[in-house]
Amino acid sequence: MSKLGTALLYWHTLKYLRARQVFGRIWLRIARPRVDGAPAAPRRGTSGRWVTPARRPASMTGPESFLFLNEPGDLDALGWEGPQRSHLWRYNQHYFDDLNAEGAAERLSWHHALMQRWIAENPPATGTGWDPYPTSLRIVNWIKHALTVADLPREAQQSLAVQARWLARRLEWHLLGNHLFANAKALLFASFFFEGREAERWRRRAVSILRAQLPEQILPDGGHFELSPMYHALAIEDLADMVNLIAAFGTAATPAEAALARDFAARLPGMLEWLDAMSHPDGRIAFFNDATFGIAPATPRLKEYAHRLGVAAVPVRDGLIHLEDTGFARLERGAAILICDIGNVGPDYLPGHAHADTLSFELSLGDERVVVNSGTSEYGLSAERLRQRGTAAHSTVLVGAENSSEMWSGFRVARRARVDNVATAETAEALSLCARHDGYSRFPLGPRHTRRWRLDEDRLTITDQLEPSAAGEARYHLPPGVAATISGPETGTIRLASGRILNWRANGASAHVEPSTWHPGFGMSQPAQCLAVSFSGSVTFDLDFS
């Protein structure tokens, strides 16, 4: 890329940042806060009921061995730092999620020994484990463990105070979003766990951040503003945890904190409904933006947790649901579930978890996924990470092998597709949805892409149009076990894992089947197929369920 091209790439990325992010990054680089090792204040006793949080699968496979991101590792061999594992794997090593995982009480001796080893081998403010995000998650996990399973060892309680003091000086204003929310949640947990004026300062800071961020991050349709079903599920866990916390320390909560807990609880039903709308009949999330299985607690676990807190989930209705604020739609007719992305890539100042997946969709028939997006198997700066974020890895239209939004690096977006002309219709005969984006208009003579979905009882019809006319490729990614065949230039079949046969036709186009991959978890890449339909100007694709 030329120097001018690089300069433009940076300009189209940085121009969206908020001043707080810019100054926050400068502060993070130049500030050198001191480590405060003063004795921890006494622990505060609970005055209310703490309920068991949502559980994840265990990630410790032995006293000093782990399974993170579907990749095993041994502490003696790998230590706490180093390039033998990815940065995200190292982060997971410092989270201590296993303290609150399934069967945690049975591993109590492992957990307390690991805490003591972490304290001994990770001096304050040194290494990956003291980055603000893993520090935030570890603070919450240690306190949840103390409230659910067993008291912390004495040295762990002292370390917890040091960690909270350090975090209070290293809040992630340069990132905002889910990172800042996690920072504030951790300070809130520490502020209730400890007594004293220091804890009161943490609480005032946490409440101030949470009150400001809650209406910005949780949109009126119930969705999380980063537009990832996976991060949305994590946000549900965050709010439920804080409802749980404030109830457990009820007499210590001020009226403002009690009101905040009521606000959290009031938002949870809508958030659970959004999660259901963005999930398939198999009960698991659809893959839009950074999303995969195994990171957030499973949906049934979140619903059970909400129920223990007295929050009832509202069943998602059938028909057409337009999630206007987050830019998604769900169409349900008979056994067919269609989930469509008809929104922008995310908050302009925070598109780090976005993919170039505008006007993509996923389809299920009964419990079987038929058309999917490819998912996410890694973070970082690799070519594979960039490929998974690209348009070609999603079930939408590709023009000239370009991305509809300008993805670069691991978490950067320059010029972004904008969606308009959204229209919905629901009749007795069919459900219809239409939207247009301008992502390709950044190129000379680049077209706008309009996509129309029509879902009947026994058929899905998709019409793609490029204006001005251009060559395009509509890509339909299939999950493992689902296979496409071509019987003619415009016709073929899709065989589901159950053996069911669907017939397809692409009028005025030519199709081919190419190898692809599906990524249902970090560290996972499963062979799959993509049905690619090449066309000029417009094409209608019919998929017959009958």
C-alpha positions in Angstrom: 0.0 0.0 0.0 1.3 3.5 -0.8 2.0 6.1 1.8 -1.1 8.0 0.7 -3.2 4.8 1.0 -1.8 4.1 4.4 -2.5 7.7 5.5 -6.1 7.4 4.3 -6.6 4.1 6.0 -5.5 5.6 9.3 -7.6 8.7 8.7 -10.8 6.7 8.0 -10.1 4.7 11.1 -9.1 7.4 13.6 -11.6 10.1 12.6 -14.4 8.2 14.5 -12.6 8.0 17.8 -13.8 10.0 20.8 -11.5 12.5 22.4 -11.8 10.4 25.6 -10.3 7.5 23.8 -7.4 9.5 22.4 -6.5 11.1 25.7 -7.0 7.8 27.4 -4.5 6.1 25.2 -1.9 8.9 25.8 -2.5 8.7 29.5 -2.2 4.9 29.5 1.2 5.2 27.9 2.7 8.0 30.0 1.1 7.4 33.4 3.0 5.3 35.9 0.7 4.9 38.9 2.3 3.5 42.0 1.5 0.1 43.5 -0.3 0.5 46.8 0.5 -2.5 49.0 -1.2 -1.2 52.1 -3.1 -3.8 54.2 -6.5 -4.7 52.9 -9.6 -3.3 54.7 -11.8 -5.9 56.5 -14.1 -7.9 54.5 -17.8 -6.9 54.6 -20.4 -9.4 55.6 -23.4 -10.1 53.4 -26.8 -9.1 54.6 -28.9 -10.6 51.8 -29.0 -13.7 49.6 -26.2 -14.5 47.1 -27.4 -17.0 44.5 -25.2 -19.4 42.5 -24.0 -17.6 39.3 -24.1 -19.0 35.8 -21.6 -21.8 35.3 -19.2 -22.5 32.5 -17.5 -25.8 31.7 -14.3 -26.5 33.7 -11.1 -25.2 32.2 -8.7 -26.8 34.6 -7.7 -30.3 33.7 -5.3 -30.8 36.6 -3.7 -28.8 39.5 -1.5 -26.9 37.0 -3.0 -27.7 33.6 -5.6 -25.9 31.6 -7.8 -26.1 28.5 -8.4 -22.6 27.1 -9.7 -21.9 23.6 -9.7 -25.6 22.9 -5.9 -25.7 23.4 -4.3 -27.4 26.4 -1.4 -26.1 28.4 0.7 -26.9 31.5 1.8 -24.1 33.8 5.2 -25.7 34.6 6.0 -25.9 30.9 4.4 -22.6 29.8 4.6 -20.2 32.7 2.4 -17.1 32.8 4.0 -15.3 29.9 5.6 -15.9 26.5 4.9 -16.6 22.8 4.1 -20.3 23.2 0.4 -19.4 23.4 -1.7 -16.6 21.9 -2.3 -13.4 23.8 -5.9 -14.4 24.3 -4.9 -17.7 25.7 -2.6 -15.9 28.2 -5.5 -13.6 29.1 -7.7 -16.6 29.9 -4.9 -18.0 32.1 -5.2 -14.9 34.3 -9.0 -14.8 34.4 -9.5 -17.7 36.9 -12.9 -18.6 35.3 -12.5 -22.1 36.7 -13.1 -20.9 40.2 -16.8 -20.6 39.4 -17.1 -23.3 36.7 -19.0 -26.5 36.9 -17.8 -28.7 39.8 -15.6 -25.9 41.2 -16.0 -27.0 44.9 -14.3 -30.3 43.9 -11.2 -28.5 42.8 -10.9 -26.1 45.8 -7.4 -27.2 46.7 -6.3 -26.7 43.1 -7.8 -23.2 43.1 -6.3 -22.0 46.3 -2.9 -23.3 45.4 -3.1 -21.7 41.9 -4.1 -18.3 43.5 -1.1 -18.5 45.8 1.2 -19.4 42.9 -0.2 -16.5 40.8 0.4 -14.1 43.6 4.0 -15.3 44.0 4.9 -15.3 40.3 3.0 -12.2 39.1 4.3 -9.2 41.1 2.0 -6.2 41.1 1.9 -4.2 37.9 4.0 -6.7 36.1 3.1 -8.7 33.0 -0.1 -9.7 31.1 -2.0 -10.6 34.2 -2.0 -7.0 35.4 -3.5 -5.6 32.2 -6.8 -3.9 33.2 -9.1 -6.4 31.4 -7.8 -9.7 33.0 -7.4 -7.9 36.3 -11.1 -6.9 36.1 -12.3 -10.5 35.3 -10.0 -12.0 38.0 -11.3 -9.6 40.7 -14.8 -10.6 39.9 -14.0 -14.3 39.8 -12.1 -14.3 43.1 -15.0 -12.5 44.8 -17.7 -14.7 43.3 -15.7 -17.7 44.5 -15.5 -16.3 48.0 -19.3 -15.8 48.0 -20.2 -19.1 46.4 -17.6 -21.7 47.3 -15.1 -20.8 50.0 -13.3 -17.9 51.7 -10.2 -16.7 50.0 -6.8 -17.5 51.5 -5.5 -14.6 53.5 -2.8 -13.6 51.0 -5.4 -13.7 48.2 -7.6 -11.2 50.0 -4.6 -8.9 50.4 -3.8 -9.3 46.7 -7.4 -8.5 45.8 -7.1 -5.1 47.5 -3.9 -4.4 45.6 -5.5 -5.4 42.3 -8.5 -3.2 42.9 -6.3 -0.2 43.7 -4.2 -0.7 40.6 -7.3 -1.1 38.4 -8.8 2.1 39.7 -5.8 3.9 38.3 -5.8 2.0 34.9 -9.4 2.2 33.6 -9.7 1.5 29.9 -11.0 4.9 28.7 -9.0 4.4 25.5 -11.2 1.4 24.6 -14.5 2.1 26.3 -17.2 -0.5 25.5 -17.2 -3.9 27.1 -13.7 -3.3 28.6 -14.7 -0.2 30.5 -17.9 -1.9 31.6 -15.9 -4.9 32.9 -13.5 -2.4 34.8 -16.5 -0.7 36.5 -18.1 -4.1 37.4 -14.8 -5.2 39.1 -14.6 -2.0 41.1 -18.2 -2.4 42.1 -17.5 -6.0 43.3 -14.4 -4.9 45.3 -16.3 -2.0 46.8 -18.9 -4.2 48.3 -16.5 -6.9 49.3 -14.3 -4.6 51.4 -15.3 -2.1 54.1 -14.0 1.5 54.5 -13.6 4.8 52.7 -11.3 3.4 50.0 -14.1 0.9 49.0 -16.6 3.8 49.0 -14.4 5.7 46.5 -14.3 2.7 44.2 -18.1 2.3 44.5 -18.7 6.0 43.6 -16.4 5.6 40.5 -18.0 2.3 39.5 -21.6 3.6 39.8 -20.8 6.8 37.9 -19.4 4.7 35.0 -22.2 2.2 35.0 -25.0 4.7 35.1 -23.4 6.5 32.1 -22.6 3.4 30.1 -25.7 1.3 30.7 -28.1 3.2 28.4 -25.3 3.6 25.8 -24.3 0.0 25.7 -27.7 -1.7 26.1 -29.9 -0.4 23.3 -33.7 0.0 23.5 -34.3 -3.3 21.5 -32.4 -5.1 24.3 -29.2 -5.7 22.3 -25.6 -4.9 23.2 -24.2 -2.1 21.1 -21.2 -4.0 19.8 -23.6 -6.2 17.9 -22.1 -9.6 18.7 -24.4 -12.3 20.1 -21.5 -13.6 22.1 -20.6 -10.3 23.7 -24.3 -9.7 24.3 -24.5 -13.0 26.3 -21.5 -11.8 28.4 -23.3 -8.5 29.0 -26.3 -10.5 30.4 -24.0 -12.3 32.8 -22.5 -8.9 33.8 -25.8 -7.4 34.7 -27.1 -10.5 36.4 -23.9 -10.7 38.5 -24.3 -7.1 39.7 -28.0 -7.6 40.5 -26.8 -10.6 42.6 -24.0 -8.6 44.2 -26.2 -5.7 45.3 -28.9 -8.0 46.7 -26.3 -10.0 48.7 -25.0 -6.8 50.3 -28.4 -5.2 50.5 -28.0 -3.1 53.7 -24.7 -1.6 52.4 -26.3 -0.3 49.2 -27.3 3.3 48.9 -30.6 4.3 47.3 -28.7 5.1 44.1 -27.1 1.7 44.0 -30.4 0.0 44.7 -31.9 1.9 41.9 -29.1 0.9 39.6 -29.7 -2.8 40.5 -33.4 -2.3 39.6 -32.4 -0.8 36.3 -30.1 -3.8 35.6 -32.9 -6.3 36.5 -35.5 -4.4 34.4 -33.3 -4.7 31.3 -32.5 -8.4 31.6 -35.9 -9.7 30.2 -35.4 -7.7 27.0 -31.8 -8.8 26.8 -32.7 -12.5 27.1 -35.4 -12.0 24.5 -32.8 -10.4 22.1 -30.5 -13.4 22.7 -33.3 -15.8 21.9 -34.1 -13.8 18.7 -30.4 -14.1 17.7 -30.3 -17.8 18.4 -31.2 -20.9 16.3 -33.7 -23.6 17.3 -30.7 -25.6 18.5 -30.5 -23.1 21.4 -27.1 -21.6 20.4 -26.2 -18.2 19.0 -25.9 -17.1 15.4 -22.5 -16.0 14.2 -22.6 -12.3 13.4 -19.5 -10.2 14.0 -17.1 -11.7 16.6 -19.2 -14.7 17.8 -18.5 -18.3 18.6 -19.4 -20.9 21.1 -17.7 -21.6 24.4 -16.8 -18.1 25.6 -20.1 -16.9 27.2 -22.2 -19.1 29.4 -24.7 -21.1 27.4 -28.1 -19.6 27.0 -29.9 -22.1 29.2 -27.4 -21.3 32.0 -28.1 -17.6 31.7 -31.8 -18.2 31.8 -31.5 -20.4 34.9 -29.3 -17.7 36.5 -31.9 -15.0 35.8 -34.7 -17.2 37.1 -32.7 -17.7 40.4 -32.6 -13.9 40.6 -36.4 -13.6 40.1 -36.1 -12.4 36.5 -38.4 -14.1 34.0 -37.4 -14.6 30.4 -40.0 -13.7 27.8 -40.3 -16.3 25.0 -39.5 -15.0 21.6 -42.5 -14.7 19.3 -42.8 -16.2 15.8 -43.3 -14.1 12.7 -41.1 -11.2 11.9 -39.1 -9.4 14.6 -37.2 -6.3 13.6 -34.5 -5.4 16.1 -34.3 -1.8 14.8 -31.7 -0.4 17.2 -29.1 -3.1 16.7 -29.9 -3.7 13.0 -31.0 -7.3 12.9 -34.2 -9.1 11.9 -35.5 -12.6 12.7 -38.1 -14.2 10.4 -39.9 -17.4 11.5 -42.3 -19.3 9.3 -43.1 -22.9 10.0 -39.9 -24.8 10.6 -37.7 -22.1 9.1 -35.8 -19.5 11.1 -34.0 -16.7 9.2 -31.7 -14.3 11.0 -30.4 -11.3 9.0 -27.9 -8.5 9.5 -29.5 -5.3 8.2 -27.5 -2.8 10.3 -24.2 -1.0 10.4 -21.0 -2.6 11.7 -21.3 -1.3 15.3 -20.5 1.9 17.2 -18.5 4.2 15.0 -15.9 4.7 17.8 -15.7 1.0 18.7 -15.9 -1.4 15.7 -13.2 -3.7 17.0 -15.5 -6.8 17.0 -17.1 -6.0 13.7 -17.0 -8.2 10.6 -17.7 -7.1 7.0 -20.9 -9.1 7.1 -23.5 -6.5 6.1 -26.7 -8.1 4.7 -25.5 -11.6 5.6 -27.9 -14.1 7.1 -28.2 -17.5 8.7 -31.0 -20.1 8.2 -32.2 -23.1 10.1 -34.9 -25.7 9.4 -36.0 -27.2 12.6 -32.9 -28.0 14.7 -30.6 -28.1 11.6 -28.5 -25.1 10.5 -28.6 -24.8 6.7 -26.8 -21.5 5.9 -24.3 -19.9 8.3 -21.6 -17.3 8.6 -18.2 -18.8 9.2 -17.6 -17.8 12.9 -14.5 -16.8 14.8 -11.6 -19.1 15.8 -8.9 -16.5 16.7 -8.1 -13.0 17.6 -4.8 -11.2 16.9 -3.1 -9.9 13.8 -2.9 -13.0 11.6 -4.0 -13.3 8.0 -6.6 -15.9 9.1 -8.1 -13.5 11.6 -8.4 -10.9 8.8 -10.0 -13.5 6.4 -12.6 -14.5 9.0 -13.6 -10.9 9.4 -13.9 -10.4 5.6 -17.0 -10.5 3.5 -16.1 -13.7 1.7 -16.4 -15.6 5.0 -20.1 -14.6 5.3 -23.3 -15.4 3.5 -23.7 -12.2 1.6 -22.6 -10.6 -1.7 -19.0 -10.1 -2.6 -18.0 -7.6 -5.3 -14.5 -7.8 -6.8 -13.1 -9.8 -3.9 -13.4 -6.7 -1.7 -14.8 -6.3 1.8 -18.0 -4.4 2.2 -16.4 -2.6 5.1 -12.7 -1.9 5.2 -11.3 -4.4 7.7 -7.6 -4.3 8.6 -5.3 -5.4 11.4 -7.0 -7.5 14.0 -9.6 -5.1 15.3 -9.6 -2.1 13.0 -12.2 -0.8 10.5 -11.7 2.2 8.2 -14.5 3.0 5.7 -17.7 1.3 6.7 -20.9 0.1 4.9 -24.0 2.1 5.8 -27.4 0.6 5.6 -30.6 2.3 4.4 -33.9 1.5 2.7 -34.8 -1.0 5.3 -38.4 -2.3 4.8 -40.3 -5.2 6.4 -43.7 -6.8 5.6 -45.7 -9.5 7.3 -48.7 -11.1 5.5 -50.5 -14.3 5.8 -48.6 -15.6 2.8 -45.0 -14.6 3.6 -42.5 -12.6 5.6 -40.4 -10.1 3.7 -37.4 -8.0 4.4 -35.3 -5.6 2.3 -32.2 -3.5 2.9 -29.4 -1.7 1.0 -25.8 -0.9 1.8 -23.2 1.4 0.2 -20.1 -0.4 1.2 -18.9 -0.9 -2.3 -19.6 2.7 -3.4 -16.2 3.7 -2.1 -14.7 2.2 -5.2 -14.9 4.0 -8.7 -18.3 3.1 -10.2 -18.9 0.9 -7.2 -22.5 -0.3 -6.7 -24.9 -0.3 -3.9 -26.1 -3.7 -2.8 -29.8 -4.3 -2.2 -31.0 -7.6 -0.8 -34.6 -8.8 -0.5 -35.6 -11.9 1.5 -39.0 -13.5 1.2 -39.8 -16.4 3.5 -42.8 -18.6 2.7 -44.0 -21.7 4.4 -41.9 -23.9 2.0 -39.5 -21.6 0.3 -36.9 -18.9 0.8 -36.3 -16.4 -2.0 -33.4 -14.0 -2.0 -33.0 -11.3 -4.6 -29.7 -9.4 -4.9 -29.3 -6.3 -7.0 -26.2 -4.2 -7.7 -26.8 -0.6 -8.9 -25.1 0.4 -11.1 -24.8 -3.0 -12.6 -21.6 -4.9 -11.6 -20.3 -8.4 -11.3 -21.0 -10.0 -7.9 -20.9 -13.3 -6.1 -23.6 -14.3 -3.6 -22.0 -16.7 -1.2 -24.0 -19.3 0.9 -21.8 -20.9 3.5 -23.0 -24.3 4.7 -22.2 -25.9 8.1 -20.2 -29.1 8.4 -22.4 -32.1 7.4 -24.4 -30.1 4.9 -23.4 -30.5 1.2 -24.3 -28.7 -2.0 -24.4 -30.2 -5.5 -24.8 -28.6 -8.9 -27.1 -30.3 -11.4 -27.0 -27.5 -14.0 -25.7 -24.0 -14.4 -28.5 -22.6 -12.3 -29.8 -25.5 -10.3 -28.7 -28.0 -7.7 -29.5 -29.5 -4.3 -28.4 -29.1 -0.6 -28.3 -32.2 1.4 -28.7 -31.7 5.2 -27.0 -33.9 7.8 -30.4 -35.6 8.4 -30.5 -36.7 4.8 -33.2 -34.2 3.8 -32.8 -32.8 0.3 -33.5 -29.1 -0.6 -33.6 -27.9 -4.2 -32.2 -24.5 -5.2 -32.3 -22.4 -8.3 -30.2 -19.3 -9.2 -31.9 -17.6 -12.1 -29.6 -15.9 -14.5 -26.4 -16.9 -12.7 -23.7 -19.6 -12.6 -22.8 -21.5 -9.5 -19.9 -23.5 -8.1 -19.2 -25.2 -4.8 -15.9 -24.5 -3.1 -14.3 -25.7 0.1 -14.7 -23.5 3.2 -14.4 -23.7 7.0 -16.6 -23.2 9.9 -15.4 -22.0 13.3 -17.7 -23.0 16.2 -15.0 -22.2 18.8 -11.7 -20.6 19.3 -8.9 -22.9 18.0 -11.5 -24.8 15.9 -11.6 -25.0 12.1 -14.0 -27.6 10.6 -14.2 -28.4 6.9 -17.3 -27.1 5.2 -18.6 -26.0 1.8 -19.7 -22.7 0.3 -22.2 -22.5 -2.6 -21.0 -19.4 -4.6 -23.4 -17.9 -7.2 -21.8 -15.5 -9.7 -24.1 -12.9 -11.4 -24.1 -9.6 -13.1 -26.5 -6.9 -12.0 -29.1 -9.0 -10.2 -29.9 -12.6 -9.3 -32.8 -14.4 -7.6 -32.0 -17.5 -5.5 -34.8 -19.9 -4.6 -34.4 -22.5 -1.9 -37.3 -25.0 -1.8 -38.0 -26.7 1.5 -41.0 -28.8 0.3 
